[in-house]
Amino acid sequence: MLAGLAACMLQTPAAAQPKPVFLRSTCVKANPGAGPEFEKLHADTIHKLAQYRIKQGAMLRYALSRAVLPSGEQAECDYMVSFSYSGFPAEITPESTAKNMKAAGVAMAFDAYAAKNRSLARPIATRLFLLRAEAGAISAGNYIHINRKKINNQQQWLKLETEIWKPLQEARVAGGQLSGWAS
C-alpha cells in the first residue's frame, strides 16, 4: 500500500504541469504582385479553418503576419503563417485538412485551395518552436518583432528569459508599453 501511495504522489505533480506550447511557423514568399490575393485567399480559407480548429481545441492561436521590414526581393519572408498548439502538434495531412475545411464551412475544396496557394506563393521554411515564456497577447493589426538566436547554453538562456525578461515584459504589458511577448 505504501508503494502505491508513493507512486501516486510521484505522478500527481507531473499530471498537474501544463502542456508545453509549440509554435509552427512557415516563412512564405509571395509571387510579385500576388500579396493582396494571397491575403484574401487566407482570409477566405485558412482563417476560417483556424477558427474552427481553435473552437475544437486542436489549436491555440493562428496568425498571418505580413513583413514590413525588410521588404522586397531581399526579404527572406513576405508572410509568416503561424499556428500555436498546446502540446506537440498532430500531423497535418491533406486528408485531415480537407475534412476540417469542410467542417469549418470553407467553400473552397482543399485541392483547389492548395493549387491556388501554390500559384500565389511558395514556402521558404517551416520551423517548430517550443515557447518557454509568454506575457500578454498580440492582437490583429499589431506589429511584431522577431529575434532569432542560436543559444549556446539552453539552461542559462531559459533562466535569463524566465527570471529576468519575463517579469520585465509582464511589467511592460501591464504598463501598456507592449501588447505581448514570447520566448
N, C-alpha and C positions, 0 to 999 in steps of 0.2 A: 504494500500500500504506500509506503514511503517513497519507493522508486516511482510509482505512478504519479504521486503528487509533485515530486521534483521534476519529472518530465513535463507535466502540465505547466508548472511555473516557468520552465525554460521556454516553452512555446508561446506563452502569453505576450511577452514584450515584442517578440518578432511579429506576431499577428497584429499587434496594435500599431506597428510602424506604417506610415503612409507609403503608397506605391511611388516609386520614382517617376518623375515627369520627363518624357522624351520629346524632343523636337525634331521632326523630319522636315528638312528644308531643301527645296530644289531651286537652284540658280537657273534662270531662263533668259535666253537671248531672243528677242523678238526680231522678226524679219523687218527690213527697213519699211517704215510707214505702217506696220501692222499692229502697233501698240494699242490703239483705241479698240480695234476689232478683237484683239486678244483679251483685253479687259472686259469687253461686253460678253464674249464667249464664257469667260469665267463667272461673270455675274449671273448669266443665264443657266449655268450648269454646276460648276464646282461649288459655288457659294451655296446654292440650294442643297447640293449633296452634303456639304459640310454641316449645314444647319440640321439636316436630318440625322447625320451621324452623331452630332453633339447631343441632340434630343434622345437618341438611343443609348447614350453613354459610351459610345465607341471612340469618342474623340473629345478633347477638352476645348481646343481653340483652333481657328483657321485664320490665316491672314494672307492676303495678296498684297505685297509691297512693291511699289514702283521705285526704281532707283532715281534719285535726284542728282546726286554727285557720287562718283563720277558718271558722266553720261557720254553718249556717242559710241563709236566703234571700239574704242579702247576700254570701255567699261566691261568688266567681267560679266555682270548681270544687268539686264534691264528690269527684271522682276525677280522676286523671291516668293515662292509659293510654299507656305509653312503650315504644318499641322502639329498640334501638341496632343500627347496621349498620356493617360495615367497608366503607367506600366509600359513594358516593351510593346511596340505596335504590332498588331497582327499583320500577316502577309496580305498585300493588296494584289488581287488578280483582276484581269479584265472581266471575268465572270461575276465576281463579287461586286465590282464597281458597277457593272451593268444592272445587276439586281438592285443595288442600293439607289442608283439613279432613278430607276423606275419607281421604287417605293417613295422616293423623295418628291416625285411629281415632275421630274425633269422631262420636258417634251422631247428633247433630242436623244436618240439612241446612242449607246456608248460608242459603237463603231463610227458613227457619223461625227461624234464629238472628237474622238481620237484622230480621225483624218483631218478635221478642221483645225484642231490644235497643232498638229504636225505641219500644216500648211502656213501657220502664222508664226510659229516659234520653235526653238529647239532647246532641249535641256542641256545645260553645261555640266552641272554636277549636282548630285543629291548627297546630302550629309545627314547623319543622325547624331544628335547631341543629347547628352544627359544633363538636364538642368539641375544645378546643385543649390541655387538660392534664387529667390524672387522677392520683389517688393512691388506693390501696386499693380496696375494693369495698363496696357497700351490700348487706346481706343481707335476706332476707324478715323482716318484723317490725320492722325498724329505722325510726326516724323520719328524715325528710329535711327540709331547709330549702331553699327555692328563692328565690334573689335574681335578679330580672330587672332588667337595667340597660341603658340606652341608652349606647353608647360613642361618644364624640366622636373620639378618636384611637385607631384599632384597633391600630396598631403599638405605641404606648406601653402600651396595655392588655395586649396579648399579652406584652410584655416583663415587665410587673408580675406577671402571672399565672404565667408560666413561670419567671422568675428569683427572684421573692420568695415568692409564695403557694404554688407547688407544693412547693418544699423544706420550707416551714413545715408544710404539710398532710401531707407524707410523714413528717415527724418526729412529728406528732400521731398518725398512723396507727400508726407503729412503737411509740409510747408507750402505745397503747391508748385514747387520748382521743377518737379519731374512727375510724369504720369506713371511710368513703370520701369522696371529694371529686372534683368535676369542674367544669371551667370551659369 
